[in-house]
Amino acid sequence: MKRSDVLERAFAMPLTSPAYPPGPYRFVDREYMIITYRTDPEALRALVPEPLQLAEPLVRYEFIRMPDSTGFGDYCESGQVIPVTFEGRKGGYTHCMFLDDHPPIAGGRELWGFPKKLGKPTLKAESDTLVGTLDYGPVRVATGTMGYKHREADRAQVAAALAAPNFLLKIIPHVDGRPRICELVEFALEDVRLQGAWTGPGALALFPHALAPVAELPVLEVVSALHIKADLTLGLGKVVFDYLA
């Protein structure tokens, strides 16, 4: 293979059979259960990287079902997003994510810097309850529940939240183990079509685990529970801060 052929074909690993196709990545019937809770502000300060600033001592715990996504297929994910500000703009910093599908794990880490690891999340309706779970191996680390479609949520507020910027810490090591890329990345959800949004009573239980430490941000008080269905495109990112510069 000629050097020019390598450069023409190379966009993801491995060269001859990439783990995911080129974007854009469109999601249809994407479903969220987001339980927002109050937590220990000191624990948050220890995790949010500068130059991001902590907005409130809150965490959004998300269970997301993605039955139809271009390139990534059918999968679920679960994790924690921390409300932050950057240069005066409100957004969310993705602290951790657990998925059950390799292509979005590889693509999410390589393209944007999503902090993705392999796990077993689920989101489904059980009679009158929306139930989300996360297992790491055979061990349960998170269970969230909310009343199924009790009340319609404010669609304008939900749309504004989906349009807010999102931030990631992208880390790619050099061959000698030192960081070759260490950047703060911003991305946005694009072409969002909100199908519906509902609220209701919610509960969240987190359990300690050495390699899935979601319980290090303890649940002190559940603030809200939100159920969303939407179609959207996951926009590619831009670097807003380079830690190695």
N, C-alpha and C positions, 0 to 999 in steps of 0.2 A: 504494500500500500504506500502510495506516494505521500510525502509530507503535506502537499496541498489537499489530498483526499482526507487526511486526518483532520485538518483544520475545518474542512467543509462539513464533515460528518459529526464532529465532536460537539455535543451539547450537554451530555450527561453520561454517567458511568452505568454499565460498561460500554465501551465504544460500539461494539458490534450488536448489542442488544440492550439498549438503554432501559432503565427501570421504569421510565415514564416518558410520554411523548411531549413534544413542545406544546406550550400553551397557545391561546388562553384557556382557562379552566372554568367551565360553566357548570353550575350546580342547579338542579331542578328538584323541587319539593324538599329542599333542605329544611330540617326541623330541629329547633333548639328547645331545650329546657334550661333556663338560666336562673339559678338561685343566688341572690346577692345576700351576703352576710357580713356582719361586723366582726372584726378580728383584732388581734394584738397589734397596735401600731408599731411597736418596737420590732416585732418580727417582720413586719412589712418593710420597714426602713433598712433592715439588714439584707433584703432581697432585691429592692428596686435600684437599678444601676443609675448613677449620675450620667448624663445631665437630666434624666427624667426626675420629676418631682412627685412625691406622693400627694394625691389629691385628698382622699379621706381614708380612714382605716377600714376600707371595704374590700371585699373580694367577690368576683363573679365566678361562681362555679358552674361550668357549662357541660351539658351532655348534648351531643349533636349527632343526629342521624342523617346520613347523606346517601340516599338510595340511588341517585343518578348523577354522576359527575363525569365530565369528559376527561378521559385519560386515567382517572383514578378509580373508577368503578363504583362499587357499592360498599360503604363502610361506615363505621361509627368512630367518634372520638370523644374524649372527655378531658377536662383540665381546668386550670385556674387562670383568670385574667384579672389584673390589678388596675383599677382606675388611677391614671396619672395625668400630669400636665407636661408639655414640652413647648418651651418658648411661648407660654401663655395659652396654648391650645389644649383642650381636654381630649383625652384618648384612653386607650387601654394597652397595658403591657402584658404580653402573654408569658406567664411564668412557667407553665408546664402543660404538656399535652400527651395523651396516651391513645394510640390508635390500634386497630386490628387489621391493617392492610399495608403491605410493604410499599407500593408505589407512592402514596401520599406521605409516608414517613421519609422516604428517600428524597422525593421532590421538595417536600416542605423544608427539610433541613438544608439541602443543597442550594435551592433557589432563594428562599427568603430568610432562612435561619430559624424556622419554627423549632421550639424545643421538644421534638417528638420522640417518643419511645413506644415500644411495642407493649400493648396491654389488651384487655378484653372489656371494652365499654359496651353498654346497651342502652337503648331508649325505646320504650314502648308503652302503650296504654294497657293497663290491667283493670278492666271493668271501669270504675269511676275515677281511677288514679293514673296519672302519668308517672312512670317509674324510670329512673336512670340509675345504672350501676356501673362500677368500675372494679374489675378484678385485675390483679397483677399476678400472673401465674394462677395458682389455685386460691389466692388470698383476696378477700374482699377489702378494698380500701376506701370506697365511697358508695353511699346510697342516697339518692335524692328522690323526693316525692312531691307532687303537688296535685291539687284538685283539678280534674280535667275540664278545661274551658268553662270555668265558673263565671268569669266576667270578661267582656272585651276590654283590651288595653287601649290606651291612647295611641292610635296609629301614628300620629305626627311625632310623638315622643320616641316611639320605637324606630321609625324611619330615621330620625335624627341620630339615634344611638348607632344604628347600623352604618350610617354615613361618617361617623367619627373616625379619626385616624387610629391606626393600630401600630404598635411598636414591638420590635424583636431584637434580641441580641444575637447576631450572627457570628459564630466562631468556627473557623476552619483551620486546622493545624497544618504546619509545614511538615516536610518529611522528617525533620529532626525532632518533632514533637512540640516545638514552640508555635505560638499562634501566628499564622500567616495572614488571616483575616480576622479582625475583631471590630465589628461595626454595629452601630445602632441603625436599624432598618425601619423605615415607615412604609406601610402599605394600606390600601383601602379596598373596601368591597364596592364593586361597580355594577351598574345596570340592575339595581335591586328592584324586584317586583314583590312587594309584600302581600302574601296571600291572606294572612290573618295573624292576630296577636291576642293572647288571652292572659289573664292573671287569675290568681286564686291562692288559697293557703298552701304554704310550702314548708318542707323540712329537709334537713341535710345532716348526715352523719358521716364523719371522716375517721378512718382508723389508721394507726401508726404502721408504717412499713419502711424498712431501711432503704429501698430503692424506688419507692413511689411515695415520697414524703409529703403528700398533700395535707396531712394532719398537722404539719408544722405551722400552718396558718389556721389556728383553731376557730371553730364556730362559737362565737360568743352570743350572737343574736341574728336570726334570720330577718332580713329587712324586706325582701320581696321575692316573688317567684313569677317567672314569665315564660310563656310558651309561644314560640314563633314558628310560622311556616313561610318560606320565601324562596324565590329563585334569584340567583345572583352570580356574578363573575368575580373570581378571586384575582384582583389586580396585582400585577407585578410591582416590586418595591423600588425604593430609592434609598440611598445611604444618606443619613442626616447627621451622623457623627462617626468619626474614625478614631478609635482608641489608640491606634498605632501611629497616627500622624504626628 
